[in-house]
């Protein structure tokens, strides 16, 4: 039979670990790499607990900070960002601002 939920939500695990280790800020508990075992009922993963949010921001990779909501995702499509970067490489000085604004029709 299929269960209604697939596993324990990451936020719940984060809250439980924060409670177990007496952590004040839940954002300092970083969870990743979870795998559910075949048949369900159990999953394993990794977790890191930082002393404070500033340490967390310094050592965690950007994609995990974005997942936690501690960093902003880059705006725009990847291809557009790359095209803008390459347009910027072709000009120098104050013309860079014009090159950045170009091609926005």
C-alpha positions in Angstrom: 0.0 0.0 0.0 1.1 3.5 -0.8 1.5 5.9 2.1 0.1 9.4 1.9 3.5 11.0 2.5 6.8 9.9 1.1 9.0 10.9 4.0 9.5 13.3 6.8 9.7 16.9 5.6 13.2 18.4 5.9 11.8 21.3 8.0 10.6 18.9 10.6 14.0 17.1 10.8 15.7 20.5 11.0 13.4 21.5 13.9 13.9 18.2 15.7 17.7 18.4 15.4 17.7 22.0 16.6 15.7 20.9 19.6 18.0 17.9 20.3 21.2 19.9 20.1 19.7 23.0 21.8 20.3 25.2 18.8 18.7 28.7 19.0 18.4 29.4 15.3 17.1 26.7 13.0 18.8 28.3 10.0 22.2 27.1 11.4 21.1 23.5 10.9 21.8 22.5 7.3 20.5 19.2 5.9 21.3 17.6 2.6 21.8 14.3 0.7 18.7 12.5 2.0 18.0 9.0 0.6 14.9 7.0 1.4 15.5 3.3 2.0 13.7 0.8 -0.2 10.3 0.0 1.3 10.1 3.4 3.0 10.0 4.0 6.7 13.6 5.2 7.0 15.8 7.7 5.3 19.4 8.7 5.8 21.2 12.0 5.1 23.8 14.5 6.2 23.5 17.4 8.5 25.7 20.2 9.6 25.2 22.5 12.6 26.9 25.9 12.6 27.6 28.2 15.5 25.8 31.1 13.9 24.3 32.2 10.6 27.4 34.2 9.6 29.5 31.0 9.7 26.8 29.2 7.8 26.9 31.8 5.1 30.7 31.7 4.9 31.2 27.9 4.6 28.0 26.6 2.9 27.8 26.3 -0.9 25.6 28.9 -2.6 23.0 26.4 -3.8 22.4 25.2 -0.3 22.1 28.7 1.1 19.5 29.4 -1.6 17.6 26.3 -0.6 17.7 27.5 3.0 16.5 31.0 2.0 19.7 32.7 3.2 20.8 33.8 -0.3 19.1 35.1 -3.4 19.0 33.2 -6.6 20.5 34.9 -9.6 18.0 36.7 -11.8 17.4 36.0 -15.4 18.1 33.0 -17.6 21.6 31.4 -17.6 22.0 32.0 -21.3 21.1 35.7 -21.0 23.6 36.2 -18.1 26.3 34.6 -20.2 25.5 36.8 -23.2 25.6 39.9 -21.0 28.9 38.8 -19.6 30.4 38.4 -23.1 29.0 41.8 -24.3 30.7 43.4 -21.2 34.0 41.8 -22.1 34.0 43.7 -25.5 33.8 47.2 -24.0 35.7 49.2 -21.4 34.9 51.9 -18.8 31.6 53.7 -18.8 30.5 52.0 -22.0 29.9 48.8 -19.9 26.7 50.2 -18.5 25.4 50.8 -22.0 26.4 47.3 -23.0 24.6 45.8 -20.0 21.4 47.7 -20.9 21.6 46.8 -24.6 19.6 44.0 -26.2 16.6 44.6 -23.8 13.8 44.9 -26.3 
